[in-house]
Amino acid sequence: MSGVALEPVLHHTLRQSSPNIPRIKHRKSVPFSVNFSSRSVKIGGSLSLSFFKPNKSLSVTTCSATSTSTLPKTSESTDVIYSETFQLTRVEKAEGQICVRLNQGKDVDHWQLTVGCSLPGKWVLHWGVHYVGDTGSEWDQPPSEMRPPGSIAVKDYAIETPLRKSSGSEDGECLHEVNIDFNCNSKITAINFVLKDEETGSWYQHKGRDFVVPLVEYPRDHDNVVGAKRGFDFWPGTFGKLSKVLLKDEGPQPNAEGSVAASAGSTHANRLLEGFYEELPLVKKVPLCNTLTVTVRKSPESAKKLVYLETDLPGDVVVHWGVCRDGNKKWELLAAPLPPDTEIFKNKALRTRLQIKKDGSGAEGFFTLEKEITGFPFVLKLNDGTWLNNKGDDYFIPLPATQEENLSQEKEASISTGSPSGSVTTDEKPSIEDQEVAPTTYTDGIIKEIRNIVTDISSEKKWKTKSKETQESILHEIERLAAEAYSIFRSSSTTFLEEAVQEAEEVEPTITIRSATGSGYEILCQGFNWESHKSGRWYLELQEKAAELSSLGFTVIWLPPPTESVSPEGYMPKDLYNLNSRYGTIDELKAVVKTFHQVGIKVLGDVVLNHRCAHYKNQNGIWNVFGGRLNWDDRAIVADDPHFQGRGNKSSGDNFHAAPNIDHSQDFVRKDLKEWLGWLRKDIGYDGWRLDFVRGFWGGYVKDYIDATQPYFAVGEYWDSLSYTYGEMEYNQDAHRQRIIDWINAAGGSAGAFDVTTKGILHAVSVYSFIRVFLQYFWNVVSGWTTNVIAPQVLERCEYWRLSDPKGKPPGVIGWWPSRAITFIENHDTGSTQGHWRFPGGKEMQGYAYILTHPGTPSVFYDHLFSHYQPEISALISLRNKKKISCRSIVKIVKAERDVYAAVIDGKVAMKIGPGYYEPPSGAQHWSVAVEGRDYKVWEAL
């Protein structure tokens, strides 16, 4: 589900004896403004509620039609030398409110929960309940008498009820609401819900989690409770728990599974309900589609070229553009005279405002360019600050030479060769050997260098005698040469004779070098969170976001586990060939993969190879007999896991005790898994793998699976604890990153690994000092002391010096093997509703400023992307793509002190994080601020 953070705007609670709370009144919504005028409404006696009245009503439209270009009739159609229409996908935001009201019904036993929404749309309430004794976060379905008309059961755990237009809505207003009636003497302890807009497929949560309306008074540590009183426990996480200890909270205690379950007694003893009314801001993203048509003509009066841009985008549209010469794509400024309404931007680009069409249907503009101009690069900027580009890159319009220019160039070339009459007289064609001698010789030299290095290290004894620095240098040299050869392959378009191809197929290469980390310029998006399964149609929702993700610059998306699973999240797989899961059907999975391919995004499947849940018990009552197409017996289970009585060999890694651990040393297991992975590649269309819990089995088996499936991209989750001393993270984390490097080596370098080391160190630069100071503050309170210096201390205690290792390199995996490091700051385990290792709040953009400017392959978490962080993340991705920062880029750390870290990457990007000061030196190289935010700043070289 798309995690939309919602903060309370209005919150009042009333005792049961208070008058009924008024019906939800609709406020007209504002699409792009937060300037509200307020008025007060009296309730009962002196209590007043402030309602917000926006300045104007919302008008949201979507566009799917393609406009027809109408060019000025300056010449015949034969003068058109280039024409193309681009689809423009953008998102507008509309602001409104989610309104929640709990009110007493006809008597003290009957109550009514009302949920409303002030924005237009096809709204559905996706909801469920908790009963007495329930543990965990799973929902149950409510009794039938509690379900409003029109409700539909979703499998066995939820209800979907459409919101209806309120009878109290004024003309032109659109308030949708649903009423849920219940008896407070039932065994229901809480009502949980999320809101879904079926028009866009978006889900709206409360601070990244379900909305929870508790019906009994037991303590809730989470901040997603609606209508709850706030007291001393307003601090989340560690501090909230500490405050409960200090106040000697006597509420129910967690059970053995870590969840709070309401006792049967508390159901009635604590059932003193309070009515409330609460409004929470809602931001709805409306996808819109427009077109841009670019036509290039030859000027009838001169040799110049006329570029005509036409779009149906509404409002002011600014073209941010330049020109290219000599066939390259480097932006240059056009010499005067410039088109009307054109200004020079930072001496590196031009900005021209398009003219509004006479009929108001869009905008258009003309650009007259000299004949030597070979390219017209540009991007568009709208009046709300939105930038539109071509799937993460600049639009680039090639300006081909006209027929007359080609003839003139051919004539000049022929004269320069001494051919009579300006024509080529020889009938001989240059031989293929002559054409390819230079590139063939060059690439053969690269291959020879690689083979020499590999031969040198092929002896294990020789390899072990080399120092660690020498080993690192050799590996980096191999990567450099492989990358160079790959770039030659990508940039060339050689046509081979059929005989040459057949001959090449007969020659078996002595070594295959493959990176499994893509092109080196990949940007990964984790396309789900821990709650995504609850919608039952996650694939369909992602499919609707494909174009948007592509426009943001992502090249790879990581989808959730696809198989049937005992746990709804997918990480307890059962029948591997059954791909009908809580996320959607197999057909929906194929459709979303196809859609991502259409927009240029590769797709990773999340495959769980370490363990598998059994279908049946054996004669001893142990769950270790599998069903489905892979109907293994207990020989497929490792022998040293006491819970499942396996008859295989001992495990080659760490055991995962919640399910039978698979014995990958068995030939039949590896054969079946390779066939299954091959089926996923061929039939479903996956381009690569995210490998779950690879600590559980030897990396050599991973290499076997990679070799069998040849993925474009693969990454393993090798996660263990960093090094600590008395609870304090150690400065030197070489042992931790070495374990990750060892796994990558065991896998033959065929897959990357998540850079857990870098995430942990990014945590430490601020969070530990904060905890120390805050615990001291609570100790002072308990001891009767007072202090006014907590805030300055928290801000001053920084540890950014940790981001440089003793050799002046990045301290994570990116410092040793950057091309195999997948950097991240959050995922479905660390963040989302699990929060096992949540990134420090308010510091997220510092983390992204680091990983999106540094080498390695950065991964962006879904919850962060679809939040208020999106504009900043998008700007960083755009800069990374623009400056061609890759997984092998070079980092020069220029500052790593208490309160600031700064680095220069590839000499093209400079960055700093932390409250301390840093500016790149002004000398021969000039720098311009590209992105900045709270305690971070990024520059680009001009």
N, C-alpha and C positions, 0 to 999 in steps of 0.2 A: 504494500500500500504506500501511496505517496505521503510521506510524513510532513504535514503542514503544521508548523508551530502556531498555536493559538494561545494568546495571553488574555486573562480576564479583563474586560472593559467595565463590567458592572457586576457587583456581587453583594447581595443583601440576603440574610436569612431571617426567617420569622419563626417564632415558637408556634406550636400546634394550635394554640388558642387564638392566634392572630387572625385578622380577616383574610379572606382569599386574595391571592395575588392576581392582579389584573391580567387579562389575556395579553398574549404577545401582540404588540402593535408594530406594524411594519414601518421602518424608516427607509426612505428612498436611498438606494445605494449609489455610491460614487465610484466611477471606474478608475480614476487616477488621482484622487485627492483625498487628503485626510483632514481637511479644514472643515470641521463640523461646528454647527451652532447648536447649543444645548437648550433644553427646556426641562422643567421639573413636573413630575406627576405625583400628587399626593396619594398615599395609601393609608387608609385608616385615620390615625391621628396625625402626629407631626412627622412621621417618616416620609421622606420624599425620595423618589428614584429619578436619576438624571437620564433622560433619553436623548439620543443624538439624531439630529436631523441634517442629513447631507444637503449640499447646495443644489444638486440637480440629480435627475433620475438617470439610471443606467440604460445604455443602449448598446447591446452586443450583437454583432452580426458576424457570420462566417462566410467566406468566399471560396468557391470551388471552380468558378468559371474562368476560362482563359480569354483574356481580352484580344481583340483583333487589332493589329497594328495598322495605322493609316499614315503612310509616309507622304511627305510633300512630293508632288509630281515634278521633280527636277529633271528627271531623265527616264529613259526606258528601263524596264526591269532587268534588262541584260547588263546594266551598269552595276548591279548588286554583286559584290565580290565576297560578302560574308553575311549570314543571317542566322540567328539562333534565339530561341525563347527559353528562358530559365524559369523554373518554378521557385517562388519565394515562400518559404514557410516561416512564420513568425508566431509569437504568442503575445497576446494582450492580457493584462491583469484587470479583473473587476473586483472591487472591494465590497464586502457586505458583512453580515453577522450570522452566526449560529446562535439561536436563542434556546435556552433550556429552562423549563419551569416545572417545579414540583409543587402541587397544590392539593389540598384536602378536597375530597369529593363530597358525596351526599351525607356521609357521617364520618366518625373518627376512624373507622376501619377501612374506608375506601379512599384511595388516593389516585391521582392522575399525574403522569409524567408527559409533558408536551415538549416536543423537539421541533423547532422551526428554522427556516432558512430564508433570508431576505433577498437572495439572488435568483434570477430566472434560471431555469434548468429543469431537467427531469431527475428529481432528487429521490433517492431511496435510502431508507434507514436500514442498515445491516446491523442486527442486534441479537443479543442473547442474554442469559441470566446466570448468576451463580446461586447455588443452593447451599443449605446448611451442610457443612462437612466437606464441601468441594475444596480441593487443593490445586495449586498451579494456576495457569492463566487461561486454560481452555474454557470455552463457553458451553452452556447447555441451552436447549430449546425451552422456551416458556410453556406453561400449560395452555391448552387450546383456548380457554376462556379469556386469556390475557392478550391474545393476538388480535389486532385491529382488522377490520375488513380489508380484503385485498392482499393479505400477508401470504408469503410463499416460503415454505421450508427450504433451507439450503443444506442439503445432505442431512447430517444428524446433529448439527451443533449450532445452527443459527437460523434466524428468520429475516426475510427481507420484506419491508413494508413501504409502499410508495407514499411520499408526502403529497398531500392534496392542497390545492389552492385554498387559502383561508377565506371563509365567508366574510370576515371582517376586513379584508383587503380593500383599500380605497381604489378608485379608478386610476388606472395607470400604474398601480403598485402591484407587487407580486410576492406575497408572503405565502410560503408553503409550510405546512406543519402536519404533524401526526400526533395523536393522543393515545397513550397506553394506560389503561385502567388496571389497577391491581388491588388486592386485599393485603393489608399490612400484616395480617395474621398468618400469611402463607410462609413457606420455608425458604422463600427467596431472600437472599442477603444483598444482592446488588444487581443492577441492570447495566450492561455494557453495550456500547454501540460505536459505530463509525458511520460517517455520512458518505454516500456515493452519488456522484453525478453521472448518470448513464449516458448523457450526451457526449461527455469527454472521456469517460472511463476513469476519472480521477477519484481518489479516496481522500477523505479529510479526517485527520485524527487530532487528538489533543496532545500537543507537545511530543509528537512522534509515537503516541500510544493510543489505546482505546479510551474513549470517554467512559468514565465509571461513575455511576450514581449509587452510592452505598445506601442501603435501607436499614442497616443496623450500625450501631456505634462501636465498631472495632477499629483499631488504629490502621492508618494507611500511610506507608512511607513514601509513596509515589505522588508526584505532583499532577497526575492526570485525573484526579478526583474532581468532579463537578459538584459545587454546592457544599463543599466541606469547609468547616471553620479552620482558620489558620491561627496557630498559636506560636509557641516557642520552637515548634518543629518545622519552621519554614526553610531551614537549611536542608538541601538534598543530600543523598548519599551518606558518606561517612559522618558528616557533621550532624545530619538529622538523627542518625543512630546514637551519636554521642549525646545529643541533647536529651534523648529519651532516657539514657542512663542517668544523666545528671538530675532529671526530674522524677526518677523512680516511677516510670510508667508502669501501671498495674494492669494494662490491657492484656488480651490474649497473646500468648507467646507462639512463635513459629513451631510447627511440628517437625517431625524428623526429615521431611522433604524440603524444609525451608519455606513453606507457605503458611500463611495464616488462615486457619479454618475457624469459622464461627461455630460455637457450640450450640447445641439445641437450646440450652437455657438462655443464651444471649439473644436468641432470635426474638424472644418476647420480652425479656427483662430490659433489653437495651433498645426496644423498638419505640423510641420517642422521636418520631419523624419531625423534621423542620421543613417548612415550605421555603422555597427560594426561587429567585429569578436571576439568571446569569446570561450575559451576552459575551460572545467571544468573536473576535474579528475573523473574517473568512476572506481569503484571496483566491479567486477562481481564475485559472489560466485558460484562456480561450484560444485554441489554435486557429489561425487564419491563413488563407492561401491567396497569394497574389502572383503576378507574372511580371517578368522583365524581358523585353525584346530588344536585342541589339542588332542593328543593321549597318553594314559598311558599304558605301557606294564610292565610285570614282567620280570626282568632280568633273562636270562637263566643260568647265571653263579652264581648268588647270590640271596639273598632275597630282593635286592634293587629294586626300581621302576624307570623306565625310562620315563621321560616326554618329548615328542617331540612336538615342536611348528613349524607350517608351515604357511606362509602367502604369499599372492601375492602383498603385499604393496611394492611400489617401494622405492629405496633409503635405507638409514640407518634406522634400526628399533631397538630401545633399549627396553628391557624388564625390567621394574622396579618391583622387586619381593621380596618375602619372603617365609617363610614356616610356617605351623601351626602344633601344636601338641595337643594331647589329645582331639581331636574333636572340639576345639574352633577355632575362626577365627582371633585370634590376631597374627599380623605379628611378626615373629622372624627371626633372621639371621641364615643362614646355616653355620655350622662349616667348616673349611678348610678340604680338598682342594676345591676351588671354580672352576666353569667352566671357560674356556678361555674367555678373554675380559670381565672379571667381576670385578667390583669395589664396595666398600662399600659406601653407600650414607648416610651421616650424622648419621652413626652408628644405623640406623633403617631400612634400606632396602638394597637390592643388585641391581646393574645395570649390565645387560649383553647385549652386542651388538650381534644381530643375524647375522649369516653368510650369505652372498649373495649366492644364488644358482648358480651352474655352468652355467646354461642356462640363468641366469639373470632375471628369471621370478618371483623373490621374495626373501624371506629370510627364514632361518630355524635355529633351535637350539635344543640341547639336554641338559637335566638336569637330573642328577643321584641323587636320593634321598634315604635316609635310610628308612627301613621298618616302623619305628615308626612315620614317617611324615604322617599326616592325611589330609593335605590340601596344595594347592599351589596357593596362591593369587598373582595377578599381574595386572599391567596396561602397556600400550604401549606408548612409546614416539617416535615421528617421528623427522626427522632432521630439520623440520621447527618449532619445539617447540610445535607441536600439541600433546595433550594427548588423547588417546583413552581408554574408559572404557566401562563397560557393563551397559548401560542405567543409568549412574550416580553412579554406584557402581563398586567396584573392580571386576575383573574376579576372580572367586574362583573355582578351580578345586578340587573336592573331590578325595582323593586317597584311594579307597576302599581296604580292605584287600583281599588278594588272597584266594582261596579255601583252600589251605594248612594252611594259617594263621588262618582262621576261625575254622578249625578242631582242630588246636593246642589250640586255646583259649577255645573252648568248652571242650576239654579234661582237661585243667587246671581247669576250672570252676567246672566241675563235680567231680574232685578229691578233690577240696576244700570243697565240700558239703558232702563228705564221702560216695558217691555212689560207690558200688562195680564195678570193671572192668571199671571204668571211664565212666559209663553210668547212665542216670537217670532211676531209677527203678519204681518210683511212677507213677500211671496212673491218679492221681488226678490233675485236673486243678485248679489253684488258682482262688478263687471266684472273681467276679467283685467287690464285696464290699471290699475285701482285696486290690485289685489293686488300687482302687480309693479313699481309705479312706483319704489319706493325702491331695491331691488336693481338694477333695470335702469339707473336714473340713475347709481348708484354705479359699476357695472361699466363703463358707457359712459364715465364720467369717467376710469377707469383706462386703458381702451383709447385714449382721446384723448390722455392724457399720454404713453403709449408711442409713439403715432404721431408726436406732436410731436417727441419726442426723436430718433426714427429719421429724420424729415425733416431735422432739424437736422444730423445727421451723415452724411446721404446723399451729400453732396458730399465727395469724397476730399480736395480742397484744404482745405476747412473742417476736416476731421478731423485732417489732418496739422498744422494750425496750432495745435491745442490742445495743452496740456502733457500730460505723461504722467499727472499726478495728476487732471487734468480728465477724461481718457479713462477712467481707472479709475473715477472717480466716476459718469460717465455709464453705464458698463456695469453697475455695482452698482445704480444706480437702476432700470435696466431690469429687472434680475433681481428687485429688491425688488417692483416693480409686478407683474411676471409671477407671482411667488410669491403675492402678495396675491390676484390674480385666480384663481389655481389653488385657493387655499384656499377661496374663496367657491364655486367650482364643485364642490369635493369635499364641502363641508358642506351644500349645498343639494340638494333633491330636487324640483325643479320639474316639474310636469306640463304639457306644451305641447299646444295644439290641433293637429290634423293640418295645418290650413291654415297655422298659424304655422311649423311645421317646414318645409313646402314652400317657404314664402316665404324662410325663412332659407337654404335650400339654393341658391336662385337668386342670393343676394347673395354675391359672391366677396370675401373679405377681402383687404385691401391688404397685410397682413403676417401671417406665421405665426410665433409664438414657441413654440419647443419646447426643452426642456432635455435630453433623452436621459440625464439622470442620475436618473431616477425621481422619487420624491416629495420628495426632499431628505432623507429620513430613512432611506435605505437603509444596510444593513450587509452587506458582501460577504464571502463565503467562497470562497477558492480551493480547489476540491474535488479536488485531486490534487497529486502531487509528481513528481519526475523518474523514479521507479521504478514508478509506478502501473500502467504498461502490462504489467508482467511477470506479473501474475496472469491476464491474459486475460479477466477478468470484472469489470473495475472498475465498470462501470455497475451491475451487480447488487449490488456491495458498497456503492456510494453510495446505491442505492435503499433499502437497509436502514437507512441513517443519516439518511434524510430527516426523519423525525419528531423525532429528537434535534436536528438542526440547526435545525429550526423552533422547538423549545422553548427553544433557546439564544438565540433572537432574531434569527437571520439572515433577511434578506429577499431576498437575491440569491445565487446560487451560480454560479461560473465553472467550466464543465466543460472537459476537455482537448480538443485538436483532434480532430474526429470522422472525418476522411477517411483513405482509404488513403494510406500514407506510406512513403517509402523508409526513413526512420528510424522506429523503433518508437514514439518519443515523439509523433510526429504532426506535427512542424514541417517536414517535407520532403514536402508533399502531392504526390500524383500524379494519380489520378482523383478529381476533386472530388465526383462523384456516387456514388462507392463509399464508403459509410459503415460498412463492415465493417472494423474496425480492431483493433489489439491491445487496445483497451479494451473491446471487445464488438461485438455485431452491431447492425445498424440497428434491429431490433425491440427489443433491450435498451435502446438509446438512447431510442427513443420511450417506452418504459415508464418509464425513470427520469425523463424530463422530465415525464411525466404525473403521476408520484408527487410530485415536487416542487411541481407546481401544486396538487395536492390539499392539501398542507400549507401553502400560501400563500407559496411561494418562487418567485421569478422565476429563469429559467435563461439564462445567457450562453453562446453558442457561441464557441469560440476559433477564429477564422478567419484563415488565412494567405493574404493577398491579394498580398503583395509578390513572391513567387516560386512556382515550380511545377516539379516534376521531370518530365522528358520520358520518353516511352515508347520512342522509337526514335532511332537515329542518322540523320543525313543522309548524303549521298553523300561527305562529307568525314570521316565518322566522329565527328561532333559530336552530342551528345545535345541536340537542339533540336526534335524532332518529337513532338507530343503525341497521345495516344490517348484512348479513352473517349468519353464524350458530347461533351466539349469538345475536339475533335480539331484544335487550332490548329496552324499551322505557325510558321516562324521570324519571321513578321511580328509575332507576339505578344510577341517578346522585344526588349528595348531594344538599341539599336545600339552603345552605348558599353561593353558588357561583353565584353571580348575572349575570354572563355572559351567563349562559346556562340554566337557569330557571328549575332546577331540582326539582322533587317532592319527593326525598328521605328524609332521616333524615339529621341532620346537620353533617358536616364533623368531623371525629375523629382526624384530624391532620391539617397540613397546606395545603392551596389550591395551586394548580398549575394552573395558570390562562390561559395558552395557549390552554387547551383542557378540556373537561368535566371531572370532578373528580368523580370517581366511589364511590358509597355508599356501603361499605363492610358490613354494618349492615344488609343489605337485605339478607334473606336466599337464594333466588334464585341466587343472584350474587355470593355468596360464593360457592354454589353448582356447578354453571357453571364453576367458576374459578378452583375449585378443579378437576373437570372432565378434564378441558383443561390441567392443569399441569400434571395430571396423564397420559393423552395422550402423552404429550411431553416426559415423563419419559419412557413410554412403547414403543411407536412407533418410536420416534426419537432416544431415547437412552441417553438422558441427565442424568447425575449423580447428578446434584444439580443445585442451583440457585444463580445468582447474582440479587438481588432485587433492582430495581431502585426507587429512591425517597421515601424511607420508612417513611420520615417525614410526608407524606401526609395521613397516616392512622395508626390506633392503632396497636401496636406490637402484641396484642392478636390475631388479625386476621392472622398475619404472622404465629403465632404458629399453628393456625388451618390449614393453607395451608401446613406447614412443617409436621404436624402430618399425614396429608392425603397422602403425597407423599414420606415421609421417604427418604429425600436426603442424599447422602454421605457427601455433603459439601454445606453450604449455607452462604451467606454474604449479609448484607444489606448496602445500601448507606444512612447513616444518616449524613447529612452534614449541619452544620450551622456555624455561624461566631464565631471565638475565641474572647477572652476578650481583649479589647484595652482601653487605656486611652490617649486621645489626639493623636491618631494615632500610639501610641507606644504599642506593645504587652506587656500585663502584664505577670509578672513572674508566678503567680499562675493561672493555667488553670484547676483547679479542677472542677469548675462549668461546663466548656465545656465538659470534659470527663465524668462528671456525667450524662449529658443528653444522651450521647451515651450508658452508662451503663444502664440507666433507660429504654432505648428502648430494649436493649438486655434482660433485666429482664422481660419487658412486653411480649417479645416473648418467655418467658420461658427458655431462654438460648439455644433455639433450633437453633439459627443462630449466626454467628459472625457479626462484623461490621467493616467497614474500620476505621482505627485509624487516623482520621483526625487531632486529637490533636497532635499526634507525628509528622505528616507532617508539621503542622504549626510551631511547636517549632523548627524543623530542619531548616525551612526557617529562623527563627529569629536569629539563632546563627551567621549569617553573613550578611544577606541582608539588615537589617534595618540600621546598622551602615554604610554600603556602601552608601545607599541613603542619609543619613544625610550628609556625607562628600561630596558626589557629588553635592548635592544641594547647599552646602556652596561654593563649587568651582564655580558653575555657578553664584552665587550671587556675588562672588568676581570679576568675569569677567564683569558682568553688572555694578558693582560699580567702575570699573576701577582699581581694585587692581590686583596684580599678585601673584602667589604662585607656588612653586616648590615642595610642600610636599604632594600633593594629593595621590600619589601612596603609600608612606609609611603609611599614615594615614588609607587608606583603608585596608591594610594588617594587621595593628595593632588592629583595632577595631573589636574584636571578642566577642561572647557572649555564649561560650560553657558551661558556668555555668548553663544555662537554662535547660540542659539535666539531671539535678538531682532535684527532687522535695524536699520540706522541710524535708521529712523523708528519703532522700537518695535513693529513688526509681526512676525508669524511670517516666517521668512526663505525659506520654500519657496513653491510655487505657491499654497498655502492663504493666504498673505499678500496675494496679488494677485487671484486669481480662485478663491475657495474652492469655489464650487459646481461647478467643473470639475476639481477636484483629487481624485484617488483616492489616498489615503495608504496606505502599506504599510511593513513593515519587512523582509519576506522573501517570496520566491516560489520557483518551481521552478528558476530560473536562479541566483539569488543564494545560495540555501541548498540543501536536499535533498542529493543526492550530488554535485551539480556544485560547489556552494560557490564560485561565481565572485566573490561579494561578500557573504560571510556576515556577518550582524549580530553585533556583539561578544557573545561568550558570557557568560551571566549577566546581560546587560543587556536581554534581550528584553522583560521586563515593564515596564521603564521606557519602552521604545518604544511598547508597547501602551497604557500609561497616557497617553501623549501623543496618539496618533492617535485613541483611542477617546473622548477628552474634547474634542478640538478640531474645528473645522469641517472640511469636506471629507468625502468618503465613505470610511470606513475599510475596509481589506481585511485579513482574517485568514488566515494561511497554514495549510494543512491539517496540516502536521507539528507546528505549535505548538498548534493546537486540540486534537488528539488526543494530548496529552502531559500531563505533570504541571502544565502551565500552564493547563489548561482551567478549573479553578474560578476563578482570578483573571480570566481573559479573560471568562468568563461573567458574573462580578460587574460588570465594567466595561461590558459590553454592556447588562446589565439597567439599570444606572444611566443610561446614555446614552438608552435608550428611555424610562425613567421621567421624566427631566428634559427630554425632547424636544429634545435637542441635534441640530442639523441640519447639512447641508453649508454653510448660510449663517449659522451662529451667529457671535456677536461675541466676539472674544478680547481680554481686557485683560491684558497682560503686566505683572505686578507685581514680578517679580524675575528678573534674568538675570545671574547672577554666576558666579564661577569654579566653585563647587561646588553650585549650586542654580539651578533654573529653576522659576518659579511663575507661574500665570495663573488668571484667573477667566473663565469662559465663560458668557455670557448672564446673568451675575449669579446663576446657579443652581448652578454646579459650580465648585469651586476645586480645584487640583491642584498638586503639586510633584514633580519628579524630581531625583535627585542626593542625595548624603549630607548636604548643608547643611541649615540650619534654615529652616523657614517654617511659619507658622500663619496662617490667615485672620483678619483683625481681628475682635474681638468687639465689636459695637456694636448698632445697631438690628437688624441681620441676624444670626441665629444659625446656626452651622454644626455639622454632625455628620459624623464620619468614616464614610465609606461603604465604601471599599476601601483597603487598604494592603498593602505588601509590601516586598521588599528595595529600599531607596533610592527608594521612591515612596509617595505618599499622596494620596488623593482625598477631598474633602468634598462634601456636598450641603447646600444651603440649606434650612432648616426653614421 
